[in-house]
Amino acid sequence: MRASAPSILDSNMSTEAELEPAQAHLDALIAKHGGNLRAVLEMLIEANAQLQEELDLTRAAVSSGYWRQWHRRRMQGD
């Protein structure tokens, strides 16, 4: 019996149960793109870039609001 190569997803923090939904989702994405892994990767890279942009905007807005204590004034009705 031949041992399989370690996967990028293998880690001490991930359990088999956590990986199953991710693997099922990945299988669905591959099927949706007709088995074209390049198309799947391009779609995932674009989605990641969009999420990163949203995260950067959110961080800027939250930090700015909290530093000026906007959240406290808003809750007090000022």
Secondary structure per residue as TSV (DSSP state, phi and psi in degrees):
chain	resnum	aa	ss	phi	psi
A	1	M	-	360.0	127.5
A	2	R	-	-92.9	133.4
A	3	A	-	-75.9	140.5
A	4	S	-	-80.7	154.8
A	5	A	-	-69.2	147.9
A	6	P	-	-63.0	142.8
A	7	S	-	-95.9	155.4
A	8	I	T	-60.3	-31.6
A	9	L	T	-77.6	-12.5
A	10	D	-	-70.7	126.3
A	11	S	-	-162.0	164.5
A	12	N	S	-69.7	-25.0
A	13	M	S	-81.9	-22.6
A	14	S	-	-98.0	135.4
A	15	T	-	-104.5	165.7
A	16	E	H	-56.9	-41.7
A	17	A	H	-64.1	-35.3
A	18	E	H	-71.6	-32.6
A	19	L	H	-77.4	-30.7
A	20	E	H	-56.6	-47.5
A	21	P	H	-63.5	-38.0
A	22	A	H	-65.1	-42.0
A	23	Q	H	-66.8	-39.5
A	24	A	H	-64.6	-40.3
A	25	H	H	-65.5	-41.6
A	26	L	H	-63.5	-43.3
A	27	D	H	-58.8	-40.3
A	28	A	H	-65.7	-40.5
A	29	L	H	-63.9	-42.6
A	30	I	H	-63.1	-43.7
A	31	A	H	-63.3	-41.5
A	32	K	H	-60.6	-33.4
A	33	H	T	-96.4	20.0
A	34	G	T	63.9	28.2
A	35	G	T	83.1	3.4
A	36	N	-	-83.1	98.4
A	37	L	H	-66.1	-32.8
A	38	R	H	-62.1	-42.4
A	39	A	H	-64.4	-39.4
A	40	V	H	-63.7	-46.4
A	41	L	H	-62.7	-42.5
A	42	E	H	-61.4	-42.8
A	43	M	H	-64.0	-43.0
A	44	L	H	-67.4	-38.5
A	45	I	H	-64.6	-42.6
A	46	E	H	-65.1	-43.1
A	47	A	H	-63.3	-40.6
A	48	N	H	-64.0	-41.6
A	49	A	H	-62.9	-41.1
A	50	Q	H	-65.3	-42.6
A	51	L	H	-65.4	-38.4
A	52	Q	H	-63.5	-41.3
A	53	E	H	-63.0	-44.1
A	54	E	H	-62.7	-41.0
A	55	L	H	-64.1	-42.7
A	56	D	H	-61.3	-42.8
A	57	L	H	-65.8	-40.6
A	58	T	H	-65.5	-44.4
A	59	R	H	-59.2	-43.0
A	60	A	H	-63.7	-43.5
A	61	A	H	-68.2	-44.5
A	62	V	H	-67.7	-46.1
A	63	S	H	-60.8	-44.8
A	64	S	H	-61.9	-46.7
A	65	G	H	-63.5	-42.6
A	66	Y	H	-71.7	-37.2
A	67	W	H	-64.6	-34.5
A	68	R	T	-88.7	2.8
A	69	Q	T	57.5	33.7
A	70	W	H	-57.3	-39.1
A	71	H	H	-64.0	-34.5
A	72	R	H	-73.5	-43.6
A	73	R	H	-61.1	-40.1
A	74	R	H	-65.4	-40.7
A	75	M	H	-69.3	-29.3
A	76	Q	H	-84.9	-8.7
A	77	G	T	85.0	16.2
A	78	D	-	-76.9	360.0
